[in-house]
Amino acid sequence: MEEFVNPVKLDHKHLANCVVLPDRYAILNKLPSNAIVAEIGVLAGDFSEFIIRETNPSQLVLIDTFNIDDWSGNEYKRFYAKNHFDFVNQRFKNDIDGGKVVLKRGFSWKMLKEFPDNYFDWIYLDADHKYPGVSKDLSEAIRVVKSSGYIVLNDYIFYSHQEAFPYGVIHAVNEVCVNHDYEIIYLALHPQMYCDVVIRQIGCDSIKSKED
Ligand SMILES: C[S@@+](CC[C@H](N)C(=O)[O-])C[C@H]1O[C@@H](n2cnc3c(N)ncnc32)[C@H](O)[C@@H]1O
C-alpha cells in the first residue's frame, strides 16, 4: 500500500446501525458470553484477561508469534522475547489446564487456516497493523467466524502517531464492508483515537446486546 492512500469510502448502509461506545472494554458487554472466541495478537494477555473475566468464553484461542518484548510503555518489562510464550503460558496456566484457553504460536493468518469455516462466535484482531497483514488476517477471519458472528478490530486509525507509520486497519475493514457486505455496528473510542470497531454481516441481527 502506498502511504496516504485513502481507504475505500463506506456508505450509509455500512454505518446505519453503528453505536459509539466510550472504550473497547464496553464492547465486551455487547458480545456473546460463553462463546468460542479468538484473540489474534495477545502480547502479555492483558486484554485476554478482560475477555475471560467479562465474557467467560467456552473456549478462548490466543494466537501470537510470542516472540517480542513486553510493550515499551511499561515502566518495567514483565518479559522479554525469549520468555514471551512462557509468560503467557504461566499467566493462563489454570485455564489452559482446564481446556478453556488454547495458545497457538505462529503467524496469525497461518494459525487461522487451521480452523474450520464458521468456528468462532467472535474474534478480536490486534496483530499486524499494516495493510497486507490486516487484510490477510481479515480474509481468514471472515471465513472462520460464524455467519452470525462478530469481528472486532483494534486500532481503526489511519496513522499511528505513537509509532510514526500508517496503519492499514481502516483500509482493510472498509474493503471487507464494501466487498463482503459487512457493517460497523460499534465504534469504541480511545483517548488518542486508536479506536476499535465491531463488524458483522449486513442483515444479521443476532447481536442484540445483553442490555437490550
Ligand atoms: C498490540 S499487541 C496485542 C495487544 C493485545 N491484544 C492487548 O490488547 O493487550 C500485538 C501482538 O501481535 C503480535 N503479532 C503481530 N503480528 C503478528 C502476526 N502476523 N502473527 C501473530 N502475531 C502477531 C505481536 O507479537 C504482539 O504480541
The ligand as a Tripos MOL2 file, in Angstrom:
@<TRIPOS>MOLECULE
LIG
   27    29     1     0     0
SMALL
NO_CHARGES

@<TRIPOS>ATOM
      1 C1         -0.6890   -4.7060   20.0400 C.3       1 LIG1
      2 S1         -0.1030   -6.2590   20.5970 S.3       1 LIG1
      3 C2         -1.5710   -7.0650   21.1580 C.3       1 LIG1
      4 C3         -2.1740   -6.4390   22.3850 C.3       1 LIG1
      5 C4         -3.3300   -7.2020   22.9930 C.3       1 LIG1
      6 N1         -4.3630   -7.5350   22.0330 N.3       1 LIG1
      7 C5         -3.9370   -6.3280   24.0780 C.2       1 LIG1
      8 O1         -4.9150   -5.6190   23.7800 O.co2     1 LIG1
      9 O2         -3.4320   -6.3690   25.2130 O.co2     1 LIG1
     10 C6          0.2550   -7.0710   19.1060 C.3       1 LIG1
     11 C7          0.6790   -8.5080   19.2590 C.3       1 LIG1
     12 O3          0.5300   -9.1200   17.9750 O.3       1 LIG1
     13 C8          1.5890   -9.9960   17.7450 C.3       1 LIG1
     14 N2          1.7190  -10.0870   16.2900 N.ar      1 LIG1
     15 C9          1.9940   -9.1070   15.4070 C.ar      1 LIG1
     16 N3          1.9270   -9.5560   14.1530 N.ar      1 LIG1
     17 C10         1.5930  -10.8620   14.2400 C.ar      1 LIG1
     18 C11         1.3390  -11.8760   13.2820 C.ar      1 LIG1
     19 N4          1.3900  -11.6350   11.9640 N.pl3     1 LIG1
     20 N5          1.0110  -13.1140   13.7220 N.ar      1 LIG1
     21 C12         0.9120  -13.3720   15.0450 C.ar      1 LIG1
     22 N6          1.1280  -12.4450   16.0000 N.ar      1 LIG1
     23 C13         1.4550  -11.2110   15.6010 C.ar      1 LIG1
     24 C14         2.7920   -9.4200   18.4640 C.3       1 LIG1
     25 O4          3.6900  -10.4390   18.8220 O.3       1 LIG1
     26 C15         2.1220   -8.7460   19.6830 C.3       1 LIG1
     27 O5          2.1580   -9.5990   20.7870 O.3       1 LIG1
@<TRIPOS>BOND
     1     1     2 1
     2     2     3 1
     3     2    10 1
     4     3     4 1
     5     4     5 1
     6     5     6 1
     7     5     7 1
     8     7     8 2
     9     7     9 1
    10    10    11 1
    11    11    12 1
    12    11    26 1
    13    12    13 1
    14    13    14 1
    15    13    24 1
    16    14    15 ar
    17    14    23 ar
    18    15    16 ar
    19    16    17 ar
    20    17    18 ar
    21    17    23 ar
    22    18    19 1
    23    18    20 ar
    24    20    21 ar
    25    21    22 ar
    26    22    23 ar
    27    24    25 1
    28    24    26 1
    29    26    27 1
@<TRIPOS>SUBSTRUCTURE
     1 LIG1         1 GROUP 0 **** ****
